[in-house]
């Protein structure tokens, strides 16, 4: 019973960490691709438009935030799970 509970916790940890990394990678990749395309237009478009396009969009900021939260939650859950299962193994 303890072993299946530990597996379940570590599966959730792995999913959270991978989800967090995926969100962060997607947001940064989207931003860098757009920035590299807009950067070549710096002399040919209005400066105000360039500044608006070269900033990070709200969706990218949200993905970065959610990715950071998911990754952090996964790490914290991994630490608590490891401590909990080691304590239960040492006691019982």
Steps between C-alpha positions, in 0.01 A plus 500: 500500500779742586679423177199579280440822691862602445473419131188711471667797669809472281284472187325823597836661574634398161190628324515836679869546429464407133192718463682793657803457276276466196309819583816700557664366184190576292473857631868577451511335158198700385650823629844444347359401161277806484777728628747371241249567222406847627859599574586500131227762440641761740576758231198441281212525751392763750697493826183482712375199303841336531495543879150351524587200285832431669351483850381176652129437444259426787461136393877451512517659844217276617678190366821602675312553826308173475816316402687639798216410735465146361876439511530638854202297620655188352832560674334577835278192470807289418680624810199445726431160346860388543510613863160341572582164344845486658349579839233230457759250384730572796217483755295213364 
